[in-house]
Amino acid sequence: MRQLNRRDFLRRAALGLGGSAAGWLLSACGLSVPSALPTPLAPTPKPDLPYLVVARGAAEPEELVKRALAALGGIERFVKPGNDVIIKPNISVGYYGYQYAATTNPWVVATLVRLCKGAGARRVRVMDFPFGGLAEEAYTRTDIKGQTLAAGGEMEVMSSMKFTKLELPKGRDLRSCTVYGDIMKADVVIDVPIAKQHSLAQLSCGMKNLMGIMIERQSMHFNIGQRTADLASGIPLKLTVVDAIRILRENGPTGGNLNDVQKIDTIIASADVVAADSYAATLLGLRPQDVSYIKAATAMGLGRSDLAGMKIEEIRI
């Protein structure tokens, strides 16, 4: 048997430890983190809990979020004391307020911040990389900054110095991309998209929202379905909460006309981003199999889109 040198021994030991522990061991020894630590596929269902929760009714967004998360097992199922949490809403543009349904509802974001802090999270950051307008302007105009700070969270502008190459070993078309490094280092990443129509992808929701953490967004528009699924295969999401308080039915993803907005007072929550997107698709009159990235992600085993066979709890307030 070949004797391992110190470097190879440390790398093998790190891979056995798993993500965060591996990174600590290797960085402490002056070595680089392996480019592709294992990324889990579809989450393991908990038999005593619903796979997906839908809360709807004439209640404030805060109450809908709280009821949905409680039914899913509580935020404590996902966030542990001392965790570093990143919440990723959709803050695509800084042109409009949240009323135009192009950006995530600020009270949905703030409620998640409060829940995470209440579960003992050491740090809760909210961030996005808008493609329309400067980040600070978009954060303020959408009121996500104001509500996040009031809830005890931090708003972070993504620094160009923190983007890093991510290998996507499960990718079928997109094999690597450049993403915001802190997303990969956080203990918990919560995806908080708004459900809206998209001129190319048909639906903009959880998996599509992940484009806001990467640099090469223009390249995603070639074979957008497969590449969006490929990107999702490498991002360690713990929870997806879909904001469907207001949905944008036409002229997405940027909107700009209140006539395209419908207020339906709905929150969707699941540990499976594919399932969350699949349900959100139905709110816009789409079938999951009609959305290319949902179809691709299902084929890759990243999650479930079979809503009829899924344990879904619907809460009406």
C-alpha positions in Angstrom: 0.0 0.0 0.0 1.3 3.4 -0.9 2.2 5.6 2.1 0.2 8.9 2.2 2.2 12.1 2.6 0.9 14.7 5.0 -0.9 16.7 2.4 -2.9 13.7 1.0 -3.7 12.5 4.5 -5.2 15.8 5.5 -7.2 16.1 2.4 -8.7 12.6 2.9 -9.4 13.3 6.5 -11.1 16.5 5.6 -13.4 14.8 3.0 -14.4 12.4 5.7 -15.4 15.2 8.0 -17.9 16.9 5.6 -18.3 20.5 4.5 -17.7 23.1 7.3 -15.4 20.9 9.3 -13.4 20.0 6.1 -13.0 23.7 5.3 -11.7 24.5 8.8 -9.2 21.6 8.9 -7.8 22.4 5.5 -7.6 26.2 5.9 -6.0 25.7 9.4 -3.3 23.6 7.7 -2.8 26.1 4.9 -4.4 23.9 2.2 -7.2 24.7 -0.2 -10.7 23.3 0.2 -11.5 20.6 -2.4 -13.5 22.0 -5.3 -16.4 19.7 -4.9 -17.4 18.4 -1.5 -20.6 16.3 -1.7 -23.8 18.1 -2.2 -27.0 16.3 -1.0 -29.8 15.8 -3.5 -33.5 15.8 -2.6 -34.0 16.2 1.2 -34.9 13.1 3.2 -38.6 13.5 4.1 -39.7 13.4 7.8 -42.7 11.0 8.0 -44.4 13.0 10.8 -44.2 16.3 9.0 -45.5 17.6 5.7 -43.1 17.8 2.7 -44.5 21.1 1.7 -46.7 23.7 3.5 -48.9 26.3 1.9 -50.3 29.1 4.1 -52.9 31.5 2.7 -55.5 33.9 3.8 -56.3 37.5 4.8 -53.5 37.8 7.3 -50.4 39.8 7.5 -47.3 38.3 5.8 -45.7 37.8 9.2 -48.5 35.5 10.4 -48.5 33.5 7.1 -44.7 32.9 7.4 -44.9 31.9 11.0 -47.8 29.5 10.5 -46.1 27.9 7.4 -42.8 27.4 9.3 -44.5 26.0 12.4 -46.3 23.4 10.3 -43.0 22.4 8.6 -41.4 21.7 12.0 -40.4 25.1 13.1 -37.4 27.2 12.2 -35.4 25.2 14.7 -35.5 22.3 12.3 -33.2 24.3 10.1 -31.4 26.8 12.2 -29.4 25.9 15.3 -27.9 28.1 18.0 -24.7 29.8 16.8 -25.4 29.3 13.1 -24.3 31.8 10.5 -27.4 32.3 8.3 -27.8 33.9 4.9 -31.2 34.8 3.6 -31.4 35.2 -0.2 -34.4 37.2 -1.4 -35.1 38.4 -4.9 -34.0 42.0 -5.1 -33.6 42.0 -8.8 -34.1 45.7 -9.5 -34.1 49.0 -7.6 -36.7 50.7 -9.7 -39.8 49.8 -7.9 -41.2 49.2 -4.5 -42.4 45.8 -3.3 -45.9 46.6 -4.5 -44.9 45.8 -8.1 -44.1 42.2 -7.2 -40.7 42.2 -8.9 -38.9 41.8 -5.5 -39.5 39.8 -2.4 -41.9 41.2 0.2 -39.8 43.0 2.9 -42.0 41.7 5.8 -41.6 38.1 4.7 -37.8 38.6 4.8 -37.9 40.4 8.2 -40.1 37.6 9.7 -37.5 35.0 8.7 -34.7 37.2 10.2 -36.6 37.4 13.5 -37.3 33.6 13.5 -33.6 32.8 12.9 -32.5 35.2 15.6 -35.0 33.7 17.9 -33.6 30.2 17.2 -30.2 31.4 18.4 -28.5 32.2 15.1 -25.2 34.0 15.7 -25.5 36.1 12.5 -28.3 36.6 10.0 -27.4 38.3 6.7 -29.6 39.3 3.8 -28.2 39.9 0.4 -28.7 39.8 -3.4 -26.9 41.0 -6.5 -29.4 43.2 -8.4 -29.1 43.4 -12.2 -31.1 46.7 -12.3 -29.6 49.5 -10.2 -27.1 49.6 -7.4 -27.5 47.2 -4.5 -27.8 49.9 -1.9 -30.5 51.7 -3.9 -32.4 48.4 -4.4 -32.1 47.4 -0.8 -33.5 50.8 0.3 -36.2 51.2 -2.4 -37.7 47.8 -1.8 -37.7 48.5 2.0 -36.0 45.1 2.6 -33.0 47.0 4.2 -35.3 48.9 6.6 -37.2 45.8 7.7 -34.2 43.6 7.9 -32.3 46.0 10.2 -35.4 46.5 12.3 -35.6 42.7 12.8 -31.9 42.5 13.9 -30.4 41.3 10.7 -27.6 42.7 8.5 -27.8 43.8 4.9 -24.7 42.9 3.0 -23.6 44.2 -0.4 -21.9 41.4 -2.3 -18.2 42.3 -2.5 -16.5 41.5 -5.8 -13.6 40.2 -3.7 -15.6 37.4 -2.3 -16.7 35.7 -5.6 -15.1 32.3 -6.1 -15.2 29.5 -8.6 -17.6 26.7 -7.8 -17.3 23.3 -9.5 -20.6 21.6 -10.4 -19.8 17.9 -10.7 -23.5 17.0 -11.0 -24.1 19.6 -13.7 -25.0 18.3 -17.2 -24.3 21.5 -19.1 -23.0 24.1 -16.6 -19.9 22.5 -15.1 -18.6 25.4 -13.1 -19.5 29.0 -12.3 -18.4 32.0 -10.1 -20.5 32.4 -7.0 -20.5 34.5 -3.8 -18.2 32.6 -1.6 -20.0 33.3 1.7 -23.0 31.4 0.4 -21.0 28.2 0.3 -19.5 28.9 3.8 -22.7 29.7 5.7 -24.2 27.1 8.0 -27.7 27.8 6.7 -28.9 29.3 3.4 -32.6 30.2 3.1 -33.9 30.9 -0.4 -36.8 33.5 -0.4 -37.9 34.2 -3.9 -41.1 35.9 -5.1 -43.3 33.9 -7.5 -43.4 35.7 -10.8 -43.7 35.2 -14.6 -40.5 35.2 -16.5 -40.3 36.1 -20.2 -37.8 33.3 -21.0 -38.0 30.7 -18.2 -41.8 31.1 -17.8 -41.4 31.1 -14.0 -39.0 32.9 -11.7 -38.9 31.3 -8.3 -36.5 29.4 -6.0 -34.0 27.9 -8.4 -34.1 30.9 -10.7 -33.4 33.1 -7.7 -30.0 31.5 -7.3 -28.8 33.4 -10.3 -28.5 36.4 -8.0 -25.4 34.8 -6.3 -23.4 34.3 -9.5 -21.4 36.4 -12.0 -22.0 34.8 -15.3 -25.8 35.4 -15.5 -25.9 36.2 -19.2 -24.5 32.8 -20.1 -27.4 31.2 -18.2 -29.9 32.3 -20.8 -28.5 29.7 -23.2 -30.2 26.4 -22.3 -31.7 28.2 -19.2 -33.6 25.2 -17.9 -30.7 22.8 -17.6 -28.2 25.4 -16.5 -30.5 26.7 -13.8 -30.9 23.1 -12.5 -27.1 22.6 -12.7 -26.6 25.7 -10.6 -29.1 24.5 -8.0 -27.3 21.2 -7.8 -24.3 22.9 -6.2 -26.0 25.3 -3.7 -26.5 23.9 -0.2 -30.1 25.3 0.4 -31.7 24.3 3.7 -35.0 25.9 3.2 -37.1 27.7 0.5 -39.9 30.1 1.5 -41.8 31.4 -1.6 -43.3 34.8 -1.3 -46.7 34.8 -3.1 -48.3 37.6 -1.2 -48.3 39.4 -4.5 -47.4 37.6 -7.7 -46.4 39.1 -11.0 -48.5 37.5 -13.7 -47.1 39.3 -16.8 -44.0 41.2 -18.0 -41.6 39.5 -15.6 -39.1 39.4 -14.2 -38.9 43.2 -13.8 -42.6 44.2 -14.1 -43.4 47.9 -13.7 -47.2 47.8 -14.1 -49.5 47.3 -11.2 -52.1 45.8 -13.5 -49.8 42.8 -13.9 -49.8 42.2 -10.1 -52.3 39.9 -8.2 -52.4 39.8 -4.4 -53.1 36.3 -3.3 -51.7 36.3 0.2 -49.9 33.0 0.0 -46.6 31.6 1.5 -45.1 28.3 0.4 -42.4 26.6 2.4 -40.4 23.4 1.9 -36.9 22.0 2.5 -37.1 21.0 -1.2 -36.6 23.9 -3.6 -37.9 21.8 -6.6 -41.2 21.1 -4.7 -41.6 24.7 -3.7 -41.1 25.9 -7.3 -43.5 23.2 -8.5 -46.3 24.4 -6.3 -45.5 28.1 -7.2 -45.8 27.2 -10.9 -49.4 26.2 -10.4 -50.2 29.7 -9.0 -49.3 31.1 -12.4 -51.3 28.5 -14.3 -48.4 26.4 -15.2 -47.7 22.7 -14.7 -44.4 21.8 -13.1 -43.4 19.8 -16.2 -44.0 22.9 -18.3 -41.1 24.8 -16.6 -37.8 23.7 -18.1 -35.7 24.0 -15.0 -38.2 22.1 -12.8 -38.2 19.3 -15.4 -34.4 19.3 -15.5 -34.0 19.4 -11.7 -36.5 16.5 -11.3 -34.6 14.4 -13.8 -31.3 15.1 -11.9 -32.9 13.9 -8.7 -32.5 17.3 -7.0 -36.1 17.2 -5.6 -39.7 16.3 -6.3 -42.3 17.8 -8.6 -45.0 15.2 -8.2 -47.4 17.4 -6.2 -50.2 14.8 -6.3 -48.1 12.2 -4.5 -46.6 14.7 -2.0 -47.6 15.2 1.6 -48.8 18.8 1.5 -50.4 20.7 4.3 -52.6 23.7 3.4 -53.4 26.2 6.1 -56.1 28.8 5.6 -56.2 31.8 7.9 
